[in-house]
């Protein structure tokens, strides 16, 4: 699930944006401590930032510069300032777009989705998202999340989870998994599958879900 960080001190506007993002299966991150914008950015690692210009403590231009020192994440300014100079400053400082207040939520979402498509190959197709028993798998960007926490999966672990979720509720045999994971499983040590399964299971458990993958002795594996 793509994460969008909302740096907006007008709580009604921030909540409205947050609600709209949730409806489109985007994860909103609402900033409430405007002296720690960069710290929150580095901690949450959003995929896109919505940045107001007029903020307490430091303005949006300042935080834009701070973020640009470490990241090229897409940034959209949202502001009641509507002069050409403000828009020129925003773009010259590395912003990707500028939306004037008051704005249409539909227009803002369209701009967000357009930037996500360009930056991350974002897809609005719901089939790109698999959600089951508290875990969300995003096929378009290769991420897995549990309780707003991204699980750091290797390529093989991601493929295993994708295959098991595809047939959730049914047993997937070891041979089926070996054939899916490796083009020619004859040259793959059977223990390699076990190691990958155990690592995947441990990472999901550390994120807060126990017994997500069940071993069926002599048969295979199952996500109930």
C-alpha positions as CSV (number, residue, x, y, z in Angstrom):
1,X,0.0,0.0,0.0
2,X,1.4,3.4,-1.0
3,X,1.9,5.8,1.9
4,X,1.1,9.5,1.5
5,X,2.4,11.9,4.2
6,X,0.0,14.9,4.8
7,X,1.8,18.0,6.2
8,X,-1.2,20.2,6.7
9,X,-1.9,22.1,10.0
10,X,-5.6,22.7,9.2
11,X,-7.0,19.6,10.8
12,X,-10.3,19.6,8.8
13,X,-8.5,19.7,5.5
14,X,-5.9,17.1,6.6
15,X,-8.7,14.7,7.8
16,X,-10.7,15.2,4.5
17,X,-7.6,14.3,2.5
18,X,-6.9,11.4,4.8
19,X,-10.4,10.0,4.3
20,X,-10.2,10.3,0.5
21,X,-6.8,8.5,0.4
22,X,-8.1,5.6,2.5
23,X,-11.1,5.2,0.1
24,X,-8.5,4.7,-2.7
25,X,-6.5,2.2,-0.7
26,X,-3.7,4.6,-0.1
27,X,-2.3,4.9,3.4
28,X,-2.4,8.4,4.9
29,X,0.2,9.6,7.4
30,X,-1.0,12.7,9.1
31,X,1.6,14.9,10.7
32,X,0.6,16.6,13.9
33,X,4.0,17.7,15.3
34,X,5.2,20.3,12.8
35,X,8.6,20.7,14.4
36,X,9.5,17.1,13.5
37,X,8.4,16.8,9.9
38,X,11.8,15.5,8.7
39,X,12.0,13.0,11.6
40,X,8.5,11.6,10.7
41,X,9.4,11.5,7.0
42,X,12.6,9.5,7.8
43,X,10.7,7.1,10.1
44,X,7.6,6.5,8.0
45,X,9.3,6.5,4.6
46,X,6.2,7.8,2.6
47,X,5.9,7.3,-1.1
48,X,4.6,10.9,-1.7
49,X,4.3,14.0,0.4
50,X,1.5,16.7,0.4
51,X,3.1,19.9,1.8
52,X,1.3,23.0,2.9
53,X,3.4,26.2,2.7
54,X,2.1,28.1,5.8
55,X,3.1,25.9,8.7
56,X,3.9,26.4,12.4
57,X,7.6,26.8,13.3
58,X,9.1,26.3,9.7
59,X,7.3,26.7,6.5
60,X,6.8,24.1,3.7
61,X,9.7,25.5,1.7
62,X,12.1,24.7,4.5
63,X,10.8,21.1,5.0
64,X,10.9,20.6,1.2
65,X,14.6,21.5,1.2
66,X,15.3,19.2,4.1
67,X,13.5,16.3,2.5
68,X,15.3,16.9,-0.8
69,X,18.7,16.5,1.0
70,X,17.9,12.8,1.4
71,X,15.1,11.9,-1.0
72,X,13.6,12.5,-4.4
73,X,10.1,11.3,-3.2
74,X,7.3,13.1,-5.1
75,X,6.1,16.3,-3.3
76,X,2.9,18.2,-4.0
77,X,2.5,21.7,-2.4
78,X,-1.0,22.5,-1.3
79,X,-1.5,26.2,-0.4
80,X,-3.8,29.2,-0.3
81,X,-0.9,31.2,-1.7
82,X,-1.7,31.6,-5.3
83,X,0.9,33.9,-6.8
84,X,3.0,32.9,-9.7
85,X,6.1,33.5,-7.5
86,X,5.0,30.9,-4.9
87,X,4.4,28.3,-7.6
88,X,7.8,29.1,-9.3
89,X,9.6,28.9,-5.9
90,X,8.0,25.5,-5.1
91,X,8.9,24.0,-8.5
92,X,12.5,25.5,-8.4
93,X,13.0,23.9,-4.9
94,X,12.2,20.5,-6.2
95,X,8.4,20.1,-5.8
96,X,6.6,18.1,-8.4
97,X,3.2,19.9,-8.4
98,X,1.3,22.7,-6.8
99,X,-2.4,22.8,-5.9
100,X,-4.2,26.0,-4.8
101,X,-6.6,26.1,-1.9
102,X,-9.5,25.7,-2.0
103,X,-9.1,22.7,-4.2
104,X,-11.2,19.8,-5.4
105,X,-10.4,16.6,-3.6
106,X,-10.9,14.7,-6.9
107,X,-8.3,17.0,-8.6
108,X,-5.8,16.4,-5.8
109,X,-6.3,12.6,-5.9
110,X,-5.9,12.7,-9.7
111,X,-2.6,14.5,-9.3
112,X,-1.5,12.1,-6.5
113,X,-2.3,9.0,-8.6
114,X,-0.6,10.5,-11.7
115,X,2.6,11.1,-9.7
116,X,2.5,7.6,-8.2
117,X,2.1,6.1,-11.7
118,X,5.1,7.9,-13.0
119,X,7.3,7.3,-10.0
120,X,6.3,3.7,-8.9
121,X,4.2,2.2,-11.7
122,X,1.1,2.6,-9.5
123,X,-2.0,0.7,-10.5
124,X,-5.6,1.5,-9.4
125,X,-6.6,-2.1,-10.2
126,X,-7.8,-3.6,-6.9
127,X,-6.4,-7.0,-8.0
128,X,-3.0,-5.5,-7.4
129,X,-3.8,-5.6,-3.6
130,X,-4.2,-8.8,-1.7
131,X,-5.5,-8.4,1.9
132,X,-6.0,-11.3,4.2
133,X,-6.2,-11.7,8.0
134,X,-4.4,-8.4,8.8
135,X,-1.7,-8.7,6.1
136,X,-1.7,-6.5,2.9
137,X,0.4,-7.6,-0.1
138,X,0.9,-5.0,-2.9
139,X,1.8,-6.7,-6.1
140,X,2.5,-3.4,-7.9
141,X,5.3,-2.3,-5.7
142,X,6.4,-5.5,-4.0
143,X,5.6,-4.5,-0.5
144,X,3.9,-6.3,2.4
145,X,2.4,-4.6,5.5
146,X,1.0,-5.6,8.8
147,X,-0.5,-3.1,11.2
148,X,1.0,-0.1,9.2
149,X,4.4,-1.8,9.5
150,X,6.2,-2.7,6.3
151,X,7.8,-6.2,6.3
152,X,11.2,-6.3,4.6
153,X,10.9,-9.3,2.3
154,X,13.5,-10.8,0.0
155,X,12.4,-11.5,-3.6
156,X,11.9,-15.2,-2.9
157,X,10.0,-14.5,0.3
158,X,7.7,-12.1,-1.5
159,X,7.0,-14.7,-4.3
160,X,6.3,-17.4,-1.7
161,X,3.8,-15.2,0.1
162,X,2.1,-14.3,-3.2
163,X,1.7,-17.9,-4.2
164,X,0.4,-19.0,-0.8
165,X,-2.1,-16.1,-0.7
166,X,-3.3,-16.9,-4.2
167,X,-4.5,-20.3,-2.9
168,X,-5.3,-19.2,0.6
169,X,-7.5,-21.8,2.4
170,X,-5.9,-24.6,0.3
171,X,-2.8,-26.6,0.8
172,X,0.0,-25.8,-1.6
173,X,2.4,-28.7,-2.0
174,X,6.2,-28.4,-1.7
175,X,6.5,-29.5,-5.4
176,X,4.1,-26.8,-6.5
177,X,6.1,-24.1,-4.6
178,X,9.4,-25.4,-5.9
179,X,8.1,-25.3,-9.5
180,X,6.7,-21.8,-8.9
181,X,9.8,-20.4,-7.3
182,X,12.5,-21.9,-9.5
183,X,12.3,-22.6,-13.2
184,X,14.2,-25.8,-12.9
185,X,13.7,-27.2,-9.4
186,X,15.8,-30.3,-10.1
187,X,18.9,-28.3,-9.2
188,X,17.4,-26.6,-6.1
189,X,18.2,-28.1,-2.7
190,X,14.9,-29.0,-1.0
191,X,16.1,-27.4,2.2
192,X,16.2,-24.0,0.4
193,X,12.4,-23.9,0.3
194,X,12.3,-24.8,4.0
195,X,14.7,-22.0,4.9
196,X,12.7,-19.4,2.9
197,X,9.4,-20.5,4.4
198,X,10.9,-20.3,7.9
199,X,12.3,-16.8,7.3
200,X,9.0,-15.6,5.9
201,X,7.0,-17.0,8.8
202,X,9.4,-15.4,11.3
203,X,9.1,-12.0,9.7
204,X,5.3,-12.1,9.7
205,X,5.3,-13.3,13.3
206,X,7.7,-10.4,14.3
207,X,5.3,-8.0,12.7
208,X,2.5,-9.3,15.0
209,X,0.7,-12.2,13.3
210,X,1.5,-15.7,14.7
211,X,0.8,-18.9,12.8
212,X,0.0,-17.1,9.5
213,X,1.6,-19.9,7.5
214,X,0.7,-23.4,8.7
215,X,2.8,-26.5,7.9
216,X,0.8,-29.6,6.8
217,X,3.3,-32.4,7.5
218,X,3.8,-34.6,4.4
219,X,1.5,-32.3,2.3
220,X,2.8,-28.7,2.1
221,X,1.8,-25.3,3.4
222,X,-1.4,-23.5,4.0
223,X,-2.5,-19.9,4.8
224,X,-5.9,-20.5,6.5
